[in-house]
Amino acid sequence: MKPSYHHASRLTFCKTLILATGVALALLAVQAKAVTILDSTWQEEGGAKGREWAGFSAHLRLAAEPQFRSVVAFSTDGQTWGEASGTWIGNDQNHAYILTAAHIYEQPADPKTYSVRSPDGLIHRPDRIWVHPDWNGDTETRTGFDLAILRLPAPLTNAGPQPLLYRGNKEAGKLITFLGFGSRGIGSTGEKDRFYRGSDKVAAQNVVDQWVKTAQPLPRGGDGGNYLGIYLPKEDGSIPNPYGGAAKPRTRLSGLLGSGDSGGSAWMQSQGAWVIVGINSNGSGTASYGESSWFARISPHQSWISNIFTGVHFTD
């Protein structure tokens, strides 16, 4: 079935599906609960009882590819990393700028809530934060505005090439790769502590089955739109895809977001280049088979980002 791309509240959409098809979906968007991968891939990579952490090798290798070096880890105490994530988007003469999610901060946001660990292991304390003006603190109605920008007091010189941010509108149906430093799990169980070891970032992939435009005008209490949605089917195709997409995983690296992945980034290939298309925001249920994850689209926020950091690089 052709994927469905439309503007609608996730809550309303899920209710309609339950009534029409009997598909059991979580009704509320919540902060993502697990970086969940396929059971089959986990087993192929060496995951087993007593070695749950060993099944993530392919996802670790994907995250370690050089184009994703700009994704960085956050910590509140400077010791426990993976509480949240962010992405370096460039430097000016005196500072570095990190794009992340607004929901990881209590409002009013304090830039010193999190320290940032750069790829060389150095720890940085942000000195300023900008939260998107249309963020209302609610991931159910403002996923598409779940954005914040941090400023570090010195440039980063070890985060790889400055990434490109996407300003187009062709994300629907595309394969995206999303990264973060969050917790881990598999489709049959969701997030469990036994799957997590180390503090490296992990990547997974999925296809954008839900592309929701920005609501105009922005409703005071309703869904503001502007997000991308993905869904994790079972390998046997036994759970209907609520967005009309494929009933089976598209790649062996298919997965969902995880707690601690919030603020990381989603990437796709466009015109031969890797571009950032979204910021990791939230998900449904327990991030198991049959659940979804959502990302704030970058493209409509070009002006807001550019006004804060004039050196940002956008492309189609």
C-alpha positions in Angstrom: 0.0 0.0 0.0 1.3 3.5 -0.8 2.4 5.4 2.3 0.0 8.0 3.6 1.4 11.5 4.0 -1.0 14.0 5.5 -1.6 16.6 8.2 -3.4 15.2 11.2 -3.0 14.9 14.9 -1.2 11.7 15.9 -3.7 11.2 18.7 -6.7 11.6 16.4 -5.0 9.4 13.7 -4.3 6.6 16.1 -7.8 6.7 17.6 -9.3 6.4 14.1 -7.1 3.4 13.3 -8.1 1.6 16.4 -11.8 2.0 15.6 -11.3 1.1 11.9 -8.8 -1.7 12.0 -8.3 -2.9 15.6 -4.6 -2.0 15.5 -3.4 -1.5 19.1 -1.4 1.7 19.3 -0.3 3.9 22.2 -2.5 7.1 22.0 0.0 9.6 23.4 3.3 10.6 22.2 6.0 10.2 24.9 9.7 10.8 25.1 11.3 7.9 23.2 11.9 4.9 25.4 14.4 2.7 23.6 16.8 2.5 20.7 15.1 -0.6 19.5 16.5 -2.8 16.7 15.2 -6.0 15.0 15.5 -9.2 16.9 16.9 -10.9 13.8 19.7 -8.5 13.3 20.5 -8.5 17.1 20.9 -12.3 16.9 22.9 -12.2 13.7 25.3 -9.8 15.4 25.9 -12.0 18.4 23.1 -11.0 20.8 21.9 -13.8 23.1 20.8 -14.4 26.7 23.7 -13.2 28.9 25.2 -11.3 25.9 22.4 -8.9 25.2 24.7 -6.0 24.7 26.7 -7.8 22.0 24.0 -7.6 19.3 24.4 -4.0 18.4 27.7 -4.2 16.4 26.2 -3.3 13.0 24.4 -0.3 14.5 27.6 0.9 16.3 29.5 0.6 13.0 27.0 2.7 11.2 27.1 5.4 13.8 30.9 5.5 13.6 30.9 6.4 9.9 32.7 9.7 9.4 29.7 11.7 8.1 28.0 11.3 11.6 30.9 12.5 13.7 29.1 15.7 14.5 26.6 13.9 16.8 27.6 14.5 20.4 26.6 13.3 23.9 25.0 15.2 26.8 25.4 14.7 30.5 24.0 16.5 33.6 26.9 15.4 35.8 29.8 15.1 33.4 30.1 11.4 34.1 27.0 9.6 33.0 26.7 10.1 29.2 23.7 9.4 27.0 21.1 11.3 29.0 20.5 13.3 25.7 22.2 14.0 22.4 22.8 16.8 20.0 24.5 17.7 16.7 27.3 20.2 16.1 26.2 22.4 13.1 29.3 24.7 12.9 31.5 27.4 14.4 31.8 31.1 14.3 35.0 32.8 15.3 34.5 32.3 19.0 31.8 29.7 19.5 30.4 26.3 18.5 26.7 25.7 17.9 24.8 22.5 18.8 21.3 21.7 17.6 19.2 19.6 20.0 15.6 19.0 21.3 13.8 21.6 23.5 12.0 19.0 25.5 15.1 17.8 27.3 15.1 21.1 29.2 12.9 22.4 31.9 11.6 25.9 31.1 13.0 28.5 31.3 15.9 26.6 29.8 19.3 26.8 31.5 22.2 26.3 29.1 24.3 24.7 31.9 21.8 21.9 32.5 23.9 19.6 30.3 27.6 19.3 29.5 28.5 18.4 26.0 31.2 15.7 25.2 32.9 16.3 21.8 34.2 13.4 19.7 37.7 13.7 21.2 36.3 13.2 24.7 36.7 16.8 25.9 33.8 18.2 28.0 32.3 21.6 27.2 29.9 23.7 29.2 27.4 25.7 27.1 27.1 29.4 27.8 23.8 30.2 26.0 20.6 28.5 24.7 17.9 29.5 22.3 14.6 27.5 22.5 12.2 27.7 19.5 9.6 30.4 20.1 6.7 28.1 19.2 7.8 25.3 21.6 5.1 24.9 24.2 6.6 22.1 26.3 4.3 19.4 24.8 5.6 16.8 22.4 2.0 15.7 21.6 1.1 19.0 20.0 4.5 20.6 19.2 6.8 17.8 18.0 7.6 19.9 14.9 8.9 22.7 17.0 10.9 20.6 19.5 14.2 22.5 18.8 16.8 24.3 20.8 20.3 25.6 19.9 23.2 25.6 22.4 26.3 27.8 22.1 29.6 26.5 23.4 32.3 29.1 24.5 34.9 27.9 22.0 34.8 26.4 18.5 34.9 22.6 18.0 37.7 21.5 15.7 37.3 17.7 15.9 33.6 17.1 15.0 34.3 16.3 11.3 33.1 18.4 8.3 30.4 20.9 9.0 27.1 19.1 8.2 24.5 20.2 5.7 20.9 20.9 6.9 18.1 20.1 4.5 15.7 22.9 3.3 13.6 20.8 0.9 10.4 18.9 1.2 11.1 15.5 -0.2 11.6 13.4 3.0 8.4 11.3 2.5 9.2 7.7 1.6 13.0 8.2 2.0 15.3 6.1 4.1 16.6 8.0 7.0 19.5 7.2 9.5 19.1 8.5 13.0 21.6 8.6 15.8 22.0 9.2 19.5 23.6 8.0 22.7 20.5 6.5 24.2 19.5 3.2 25.8 19.0 0.1 23.8 16.5 -2.7 23.2 15.1 -5.1 20.7 11.7 -5.2 19.1 10.2 -8.1 21.1 11.1 -6.5 24.5 11.7 -2.8 24.1 14.3 -1.1 26.2 16.1 -3.1 28.9 19.2 -2.2 30.9 20.8 -5.5 30.0 21.1 -4.4 26.3 23.3 -1.3 27.1 27.0 -1.2 27.5 29.5 1.6 26.9 28.8 5.2 25.9 29.1 5.2 22.2 26.4 6.5 19.8 24.2 4.0 17.9 22.5 4.5 14.6 19.4 2.9 13.1 17.4 3.3 9.9 13.8 3.5 8.8 11.6 4.8 6.1 9.6 8.0 6.5 6.0 6.7 6.3 4.4 9.8 7.9 5.2 13.3 6.6 3.1 16.0 8.3 3.2 19.6 7.1 3.2 22.6 9.4 -0.3 23.7 10.5 -1.2 27.2 9.2 -2.1 29.1 11.4 -0.5 27.3 14.3 -3.4 26.1 16.5 -3.3 27.1 20.2 -4.1 23.7 21.6 -4.0 21.4 18.6 -1.2 19.6 16.7 1.2 22.0 15.0 2.4 19.4 12.5 5.9 19.7 10.9 7.2 16.2 11.7 8.4 13.0 10.2 7.1 9.6 11.5 8.6 6.1 11.2 7.2 2.7 12.3 8.8 -0.6 13.3 7.1 -3.7 11.7 7.9 -7.3 12.6 10.1 -9.3 10.3 7.1 -11.6 9.6 4.8 -8.8 8.5 2.2 -9.8 11.1 1.4 -6.3 12.3 -0.3 -3.9 9.8 1.5 -0.6 9.2 -0.9 2.1 10.4 0.6 4.7 7.9 0.1 2.5 4.9 3.8 1.7 4.5 5.6 -1.6 4.2 4.5 -4.4 6.5 8.1 -5.7 6.9 11.3 -3.9 7.8 13.0 -2.2 4.8 16.6 -2.9 6.0 18.3 -5.2 8.6 19.2 -2.0 10.4 15.6 -0.8 10.9 14.8 0.5 14.4 13.3 3.2 16.6 14.5 6.0 18.8 15.6 5.6 22.4 15.6 7.6 25.6 18.9 9.6 25.5 18.6 9.7 21.7 16.4 12.8 22.2 18.1 15.8 20.5 20.2 13.7 18.2 19.6 13.9 14.4 18.1 12.1 11.5 19.9 12.1 8.2 19.2 11.2 4.6 21.1 11.3 1.3 20.1 14.1 -1.1 21.9 14.8 -4.4 24.8 12.6 -3.3 25.3 14.3 0.1 24.3 13.4 3.6 21.9 16.0 5.0 20.2 16.5 8.4 16.4 16.3 8.0 15.2 16.1 11.5 15.8 16.3 15.3 15.0 13.2 17.4 11.9 14.1 19.4 9.6 11.3 20.8 7.9 8.0 20.3 4.9 5.9 21.2 4.4 3.1 23.7 7.5 1.1 24.7 9.4 1.4 21.3 8.7 -2.2 20.5 7.4 -3.8 17.3 4.3 -1.9 16.2 5.4 1.4 17.7 6.5 4.7 16.1 9.1 7.5 16.5 8.8 11.1 15.4 11.3 13.8 14.4 11.0 17.6 14.1 11.5 18.6 10.5 14.4 21.0 10.0 13.5 22.5 6.7 10.8 25.0 7.8 13.1 26.3 10.5 15.8 27.6 8.2 15.3 31.3 9.1 15.1 30.7 12.8 18.4 28.6 12.8 20.2 31.0 10.4 19.3 34.1 12.5 21.0 32.5 15.5 24.0 31.0 13.7 24.7 32.8 10.4 27.3 30.2 9.4 24.9 27.3 9.1 25.0 25.4 5.8 21.6 24.6 4.2 21.1 22.7 1.0 18.2 21.2 -1.1 
